[in-house]
Amino acid sequence: MHRISLILIFCLFLGNLFSQEKQSKYIQFSGKTVTAGVDGDIVDLPYVTIGILGTSRGTYSEVDGFFSLVAAKGDTIQFSRIGYKDAKIVVPDTLNSVFYSWIQILTQDNVLLPEAVIYPWPDKEFYKIEFLALDISDELKTRARDNIAEEIMAEIRETLPIDGGESYDNEFRRNLNEYKYSGQLKPQNIFNPVAWAQFIKAWKRGDFKSKKKKKK
């Protein structure tokens, strides 16, 4: 009976040891993504994609550049952002702690693409032949003139939804504005002399008069 008890205790000890080894395989990988500012100083770099190669797990850095995710020892972490060079690091497999901090510096990557001119015809000579052979009737001219009329263009501008590029640009500018004035009050135009000058000019022009009074 004493021998059986020793065997059970030994098995429990081994099980606890293997369990601790398995738990310590994963760590909390946290840190910040930064880059060089205009003046050469280090600034936070938000919206960087941080992914673990070979898996579908990852995250992105917040407005202040902070990120945190669970990784395993020996994992390869990749940092990527549009306009910056990718960076990779390997989590050391000799860590004794379950926490690992890292500051990743990303450098800008400027790619100059060669100029490309797109033609609807195979070459310039073929384009000249086809263009000179076009028969533009008065009906087509009238239709084209009507399509670019100011009232038609104004209606298109009011009703046409924004595309993906415009939506991304608006969201990027909004986030950039919030990040620029984070932790402080935004400047008020009531103290802006340029805004007051524009207001006075608009008042003199009568921009604030109602349309009914203008008609009378």
C-alpha positions, 0 to 999 in steps of 0.5 A: 500500500505504501508503494502504491501511494508513492507511485500515485504521488510521483505521477501527480508530481509529473502531471503537475510538472508537465502542466506547468511546462505547457502553461509556460509555453505561451506568453503575453507579448506587448509593446509599442510601434514607433517611427521617426518623426519629421524632426527626427524624434521618435513618435508613436505609430498607430494602425500597424498590423502585428501578426504571428507567421504561420497562424491566423492570430494577430492584432494591430497597434492602437492610436498611441502605438500600444499592442498586446497579444498572446504568443508562444515562445519561438513564434515569429512576429511580423509588423507591417503597415502601408508605407513602411518596411516590414519587420520581423522578430522571433520570440526567444524560446528561453524566456523564464517569464510569461510577459515579454515587452518589445518596442518596434521601430518601423522605417518609411518605405517610398516606392516610385512606380514608373509612369504608365499611360493607358490607351484604348487602342494598341498604339498611338498611330491606330488611335489617330486613325480611329479618332480622325474617323469619328463622326460626331453628330449634332445629337451626340454633341447635344447629349454630351452638353446636357450631361455636363450641364451645371445642374446635372453635375450638381445633382450627381455631386449630391447623390453620388455615394463616396467610394472606398478611397474617399471613405478611407481618406475621411476615416483616416483624417478623422483619426488623425485629427483625434490623435493630433489633439488627444489629451488637449482641447481642440482650438476654437475658431471663435478666437481665429482672426482669419475665421472672423475675417471670412465671416465679415466678408460673407456678412457684407456679401449678404450670404446670411440673408434668406432666399425669400428676402432676396427674391423680393 
